[in-house]
Amino acid sequence: MFWAYRNILPDHLGQDPLRRPLWQAWARHHRRAGGENLTDRIPEQVVGPLLSWAMRSVDDFADDGLAARAERDAIDARPPVGPDLTTALAELLDDFRRRHPLPAAPARLASARRGEPFPSTSYLARFLGYPVHRLDEARPRQMIAEAVGDVGVDTDCPLAHAPQGLLEDRPWLERISYYDVARLERLLLVSCWIVIAYLSGMRDSEIKHLKRGCLSVQQAPDGHIYRHRLASLAFKGEDIHGAEATWIVTAPVARAIAVLERFQPQDQPYLLAPAPSTRRRSTFPVPNSNTTNKDIAFLISWITAYCGNRGRLDGIPLERGRLPRLTTRQFLRTLGWFIARRPGGAIAGALQYRHQCIQMFEGYAGTSDSGFRDEVEAEHALARGQLLAEMGADEDRPMLAGPAGAETEVRLAEFARHTVFDGQVVTDEARLRRIMARHDPHVYLGTFVTCVYNPALCRTSNPGDGQPVLADCQPLACRNTALTPANRQALNGHLTKLEEAMANRDALAPYARHRLEEQRRETAAFLARHAPETAE
């Protein structure tokens, strides 16, 4: 509580107590029942296509949705074409006779008449700028019936705007109906929310407080944008008014913000406010989380129907025979899980999780106030525990080599005493988290080396942190280093690249040539000293 209210206390805490090692140890033994994040993550086979379609909506379909809305709004705002309704209606019907059938009423009304399409008098009335009841008069009804006999009724009520967005080099829609604009608005708004939520590390309340002008950029002298900053309010650990915070985001989030600023009218400050045409009884300027959950379900249903009607295979898969039901809370939890488990994996086929994590951690998402870094670190620890438990249970795996190879085997055997029972590895995540909190072997698997952490032998870490600083590690000269077969393979690959670079040594600057030669020599000597046959 002292930490939560630090901004209004005269003698306030300077650091979150739970970030200090002593308090972390206390918290492990006095953990509240609700302290563990029990939110389900979104399965990979669901979040992948969902994010892909959301980004398509932002990047490829947004212009069509906004153009269709502008045309619809212009029709709704039309003043009366002329003082004589009969003359204006006759001219409009003659125009339809020359070009295409009369626009149809919404499908839900046609179904009430046994599926037979009939002309949309409400659309015709809006187009003429007259109240719809004027077309129910005898003479207008007769004129419309004669036009139906001449050219028939269309299957929809298409707008003049022809969709320009492409999906595999073809327009994503054949045409846009006047009555579908509200759905497109809803799809576009929730798509922007998904892109921002999953690619920024922001919570729902933080996204809902985004306002016009919240995005700023940093540019190089040549105009290249190298950083996007997003300003909003943070509420985790704060009072009800929140605190100003800044997130570092990527270009897709910036594009979603640009779409939202075009989506909202100039007098609406909140970017996630409902569309102006939406009828809402709430006094709040933005929708609550339950409404957003329904919008996410609506987007998933639309994607499923769209893919099914066109025979596409990139839709949202069913879960237990039904479409997945997602909540706003799951996106941050899922992002943290993927950053920890798939650091080299791609987000929607384009963005790297590792790059995403580095950028997000530069802003508020990387602070102790946010809590997101803690979630990612907890997922890292769980993933490491699962992998180490599997290694400890595998009696046929090769022995680890390197200066700390023997120590690694001792730690893995001790860890296996707590994680392996009757030859089976603990699979329950909650149980494994508790085991890691009490019996962490402090073995950190990396690409080139495995760190068997001993603070007394580590030159780069802060002993109070309880873990190494792998970014500053010098593994070739460290006694905490062990080698798995995968590590040896990665080092051999790196050595091959060094030798290829040295093959063209005459083209290198003297200093670069010296450093590459030194690195090649050190790497080769390290691999020779710790060959697999000397691991025992």
ABEGO torsion letter per residue (X at the ends): XAAAAAAABABBBABBAAABAAAAAAAAAABBAAABBABBBBBAAAAAAAAAAAAAAAAAAAAAAAAAAAAAAAAAABBBABABAAAAAAAAAAAAAAABBBBBBBAAAAAAAGGBBBBBAAAAAAAAGBBAAAAABAAAAAAAAAAAAAAEBBABBBBABBBABBBGGBBABABBBAAAAAAAAAAAAAAAAAAAAAAAGBBAAAAAABBBGABBBBBBAAGBBABBBBBBBBABGBBAAEBBBBBBBBAAAAAAAAAAAAABBAABABAABBBAABBBABABABBBAAAAAAAAAAAAAAAAAAAAAAGBAABBBBBGGBBBBBBAAAAAAAAAAAAAABAABBBGGABBAAAAAAAAAABAAABAAAGAAAAAAAAAAAAAAAAAAAAAABAABBBBBEAAAAAAAAAAAAAAAAABBGGBBBABAAAAAAAAAAABAGBBBBAABBBBBBAAABAABBAAAGBBBAAABBAAABAABBBBAAAAAAAAAAAAAAAAAAAAAAABBAAAAAAAAAAAAAAAAAAAAABAAAAX
